Amino acid sequence: LLDYVTHPTELIEQEVYNVGACHIAFQVYDIEKAYKRLMQKGVKFLSWPVLSSEGFAKVCFCFDPNNTRIELVEML
């Protein structure tokens, strides 16, 4: 979906406390289905789908090929 064509230096660590974009979020309609499908394709996840602390969504995090954190969100 988003991809750098060239990159002048090595990748940097993308921690949540660093300046700049540390992750991108996508809304999905069935997070369990998306999670299983991506797991089957070898995507590395930080967590399985869990209920958000506010209780209005299910969320999980994974990494894209450039090691950027991706958040999947299913609104309840």
matplotlib code that plots the C-alpha trace (Angstrom):
import matplotlib.pyplot as plt

x = [0.0, 2.8, 6.3, 9.5, 11.0, 14.5, 16.0, 19.2, 20.3, 19.7, 16.4, 16.1, 14.4, 10.8, 10.0, 6.8, 8.9, 10.8, 9.8, 7.8, 5.3, 5.7, 2.7, -0.2, -3.7, -6.2, -9.8, -11.0, -14.4, -13.4, -10.1, -10.0, -10.3, -7.6, -5.3, -5.6, -5.1, -2.0, -0.5, -0.9, 1.1, 4.0, 3.3, 4.9, 2.5, 3.1, -0.2, -3.4, -6.6, -7.7, -10.4, -9.2, -9.0, -12.0, -14.0, -15.2, -12.8, -10.7, -7.1, -3.8, -0.4, 1.9, 4.9, 5.0, 8.1, 9.9, 9.3, 6.8, 4.1, 0.6, -2.4, -5.5, -8.8, -12.3, -14.9, -17.5]
y = [0.0, 2.4, 1.7, 3.7, 3.4, 4.3, 4.8, 6.8, 5.2, 2.2, 1.7, 3.3, 1.8, 2.9, 3.1, 4.7, 7.4, 8.5, 11.7, 11.0, 8.4, 5.2, 3.3, 3.4, 2.1, 0.4, -0.3, -3.8, -5.4, -8.7, -8.5, -12.3, -13.1, -10.5, -11.8, -15.4, -14.5, -12.4, -15.0, -17.7, -15.4, -15.1, -11.6, -11.0, -9.8, -8.1, -9.3, -11.2, -9.2, -7.8, -5.5, -1.9, -0.3, 1.9, -1.2, 0.2, -1.7, -4.8, -4.1, -5.9, -4.8, -6.3, -5.3, -4.5, -5.6, -2.4, -3.1, -0.3, -1.1, -1.6, -1.4, -3.2, -1.9, -3.4, -1.0, -2.7]
z = [0.0, 1.0, -0.1, -0.4, -3.8, -2.6, 0.8, 1.3, 4.6, 6.7, 8.4, 11.8, 14.9, 14.9, 18.6, 19.9, 21.6, 18.5, 16.6, 13.4, 12.3, 14.4, 13.0, 10.6, 11.4, 9.1, 9.9, 9.1, 9.3, 10.7, 12.7, 13.5, 9.8, 8.9, 11.7, 10.6, 6.9, 7.6, 10.0, 7.3, 5.0, 7.6, 8.9, 12.3, 15.0, 18.3, 19.6, 18.8, 18.5, 21.9, 23.2, 23.4, 26.9, 26.0, 24.9, 21.6, 19.3, 18.8, 17.9, 17.1, 15.8, 13.2, 11.0, 7.3, 5.2, 6.1, 9.8, 10.3, 12.9, 11.4, 13.7, 12.6, 14.2, 14.1, 15.5, 17.6]

ax = plt.figure().add_subplot(projection="3d")
ax.plot(x, y, z, "-o")
ax.set_aspect("equal")
plt.show()
